[in-house]
Each structure stands twice: as structure tokens, then as C-alpha cells.
Amino acid sequence: MNPTIELLKSHRSIRKFTEQKIPHELLVELIRAGQGAATSSHVQAYSVIHVTKPENRETLAELAGGQGYVAGASDFLVFCADMKRPTEAAERTGANVVRGMTEQLLVASIDVALMAQNVAIAAESEGLGICYIGGIRNNPAAVSDLLRLPKHVYPVFGMCLGHPAQDPDIKPRLPVEAVLKEDTYCDDREQVEAFDATMRAYYQARKGGNKDANWSQNLTPLFDSKLRAHMRDFLIERGFEMK
Ligand SMILES: Cc1cc2nc3c(=O)[nH]c(=O)nc-3n(C[C@H](O)[C@H](O)[C@H](O)COP(=O)(O)O)c2cc1C
């Protein structure tokens, strides 16, 4: 067994935490591990806000749609795409910086996601639990105001970290044949149908048979409405114009 691969395959989001605190030195070490991630052209287009004030944690929990674990976890980090630092650094060398390109939005969003996932794995390797919180994009402007994010910085997601107070099952993933395609794209409806059966069985076992849904059905609310339709205007207002 390769322990790294075992760790990666044993991930579960944790939404209940004990009172035990993460030592600050460990938190800093997790961020350093995050910084070890590959980064587009070495641009490191991210900043992480460690939210320590209890009142701000409570506010963020509400802004994220009433997710109590945002306030209850040992630590809460807000991962931001940051195009301010690299563009200003280039500007100081005399570059005639062009801002607001769609590519810059992609670079910063990808960079911060790779960095965050390194933090997540590092945390899990220390026996900690994590939960990403995309819910902060329900109210991205209020989150940005609270954290005093400048222009060209936007909050992509949060992350709860702490000592797990629950032991949830590992959530199944799609069959690898659906995801790994040889040479060219191919249809995967058959694998999706198999996965729907897997997920129905998973929910019935986990919820004592209460939840009668499958993966495809769970996707409906994501795609039958304009979820977080405010994001486009918000990003443009923050200087990610998508030119
Ligand atoms: C970018 C991102 C945002 C997420 N946002 C939330 C969230 O706001 N609240 C939550 O409880 N879980 C959130 N999750 C966790 C997912 O629901 C979870 O990863 C998914 O259901 C798979 O379950 P697992 O992590 O236990 O394997 C998020 C995950 C990602 C990657």
C-alpha cells in the first residue's frame, strides 16, 4: 500500500468538530504545504485569510447559508484568488499591465484551488478533518467587505479545519471508466446509470433508507436554475472583467 494514495482515497468532508484547537505552528505548516503546489508560471495568485474573530466566524457562517460548522471548526480559512499581488509586482518592474483578462481569472482560481487541496491533504495527513465552503459565494460582496478584500482579489471558497467529531462513510465516486477516457472523448451514460444505482444504495444505507435519490437527481437543483447568478457582476466589479 502507498500511504499517500490511501490517504487521498480515504477523504471525507467533516462537518462536526471537537473543541480541540489546531496549534498555530501546525496551521502555518499546512499553509506552507499548500504553497508547495504547482502554480501557473510561478505566479502564486492566492491569498488565504485566517478568520480568527468569533464574531466574524458567526457572520461568515450566516453569509454561507447558515452553515454552523464555519463558526464551530477550530479554524476557518478563506481562499482568495489574488491578481493584485502579481500584477502590481510586474507593474513595479515597469510592465504595462493589462488587467481583467478571462485567462487571469482562470489562472488565479486554478492556483488557489490547487493550493487549497494541498492544505486539505496536509491537514488530513495530520488526522484533521476539513470541509470546503463554497457557500461563501452566496454573498461574495459581503464576505469581501468583511475581510476587506481589495480589488483584483476575490473569495473563491472557505475551508473548515479541525479535529473530527464524526466518522462519516467515504462517498463513492464515479466509475473510473467514466472519468478516464482513452485518446478521445466517449459517452459515459452507462457508467452514470451504474453510479446512480451506487449512490441510491449509499444514501439508503447512510440515511436508514430515508433518502431516495441518486447522483443525477441530486444534480437537478444545480442546473435547473441560475445558481449564484450574481457571480458574473460580482467578478466584474472586483476587476475580473472576463475580457
Ligand atoms: C469548492 C467546494 C465547495 C464546497 N462547498 C461546500 C459547502 O459550502 N458546504 C458543505 O457542507 N460542503 C461543501 N463542499 C463539500 C462537498 O459537498 C463534498 O466534497 C462532496 O459532497 C463530496 O463529499 P466528500 O468530500 O465527503 O467526499 C464543497 C466542496 C468543494 C470542492
The ligand as a Tripos MOL2 file, in Angstrom:
@<TRIPOS>MOLECULE
LIG
   31    33     1     0     0
SMALL
NO_CHARGES

@<TRIPOS>ATOM
      1 C1        -15.2580   24.0070   -3.9130 C.3       1 LIG1
      2 C2        -16.1140   23.2070   -2.9560 C.ar      1 LIG1
      3 C3        -17.1220   23.8550   -2.2550 C.ar      1 LIG1
      4 C4        -17.8750   23.1440   -1.3010 C.ar      1 LIG1
      5 N1        -18.8040   23.8260   -0.5590 N.ar      1 LIG1
      6 C5        -19.4230   23.1970    0.4610 C.ar      1 LIG1
      7 C6        -20.2700   23.9160    1.3500 C.ar      1 LIG1
      8 O1        -20.4920   25.1220    1.2150 O.2       1 LIG1
      9 N2        -20.8220   23.2310    2.3900 N.ar      1 LIG1
     10 C7        -20.6040   21.9110    2.5960 C.ar      1 LIG1
     11 O2        -21.1330   21.3620    3.5810 O.2       1 LIG1
     12 N3        -19.8150   21.1860    1.7630 N.ar      1 LIG1
     13 C8        -19.2120   21.7920    0.7140 C.ar      1 LIG1
     14 N4        -18.3650   21.0950   -0.1100 N.ar      1 LIG1
     15 C9        -18.1180   19.6750    0.1320 C.3       1 LIG1
     16 C10       -18.7850   18.8020   -0.9170 C.3       1 LIG1
     17 O3        -20.1770   18.7820   -0.7070 O.3       1 LIG1
     18 C11       -18.1730   17.3930   -0.8090 C.3       1 LIG1
     19 O4        -16.8020   17.4600   -1.0830 O.3       1 LIG1
     20 C12       -18.8360   16.4060   -1.7870 C.3       1 LIG1
     21 O5        -20.1850   16.2150   -1.4610 O.3       1 LIG1
     22 C13       -18.1120   15.0590   -1.7420 C.3       1 LIG1
     23 O6        -18.1390   14.5540   -0.4150 O.3       1 LIG1
     24 P1        -16.7930   14.2050    0.3600 P.3       1 LIG1
     25 O7        -15.9550   15.4460    0.4050 O.co2     1 LIG1
     26 O8        -17.2280   13.7740    1.7410 O.co2     1 LIG1
     27 O9        -16.1300   13.0990   -0.3960 O.co2     1 LIG1
     28 C14       -17.6400   21.7570   -1.0960 C.ar      1 LIG1
     29 C15       -16.6400   21.1200   -1.8340 C.ar      1 LIG1
     30 C16       -15.8870   21.8330   -2.7500 C.ar      1 LIG1
     31 C17       -14.7820   21.1210   -3.5020 C.3       1 LIG1
@<TRIPOS>BOND
     1     1     2 1
     2     2     3 ar
     3     2    30 ar
     4     3     4 ar
     5     4     5 ar
     6     4    28 ar
     7     5     6 ar
     8     6     7 ar
     9     6    13 1
    10     7     8 2
    11     7     9 ar
    12     9    10 ar
    13    10    11 2
    14    10    12 ar
    15    12    13 ar
    16    13    14 ar
    17    14    15 1
    18    14    28 ar
    19    15    16 1
    20    16    17 1
    21    16    18 1
    22    18    19 1
    23    18    20 1
    24    20    21 1
    25    20    22 1
    26    22    23 1
    27    23    24 1
    28    24    25 2
    29    24    26 1
    30    24    27 1
    31    28    29 ar
    32    29    30 ar
    33    30    31 1
@<TRIPOS>SUBSTRUCTURE
     1 LIG1         1 GROUP 0 **** ****
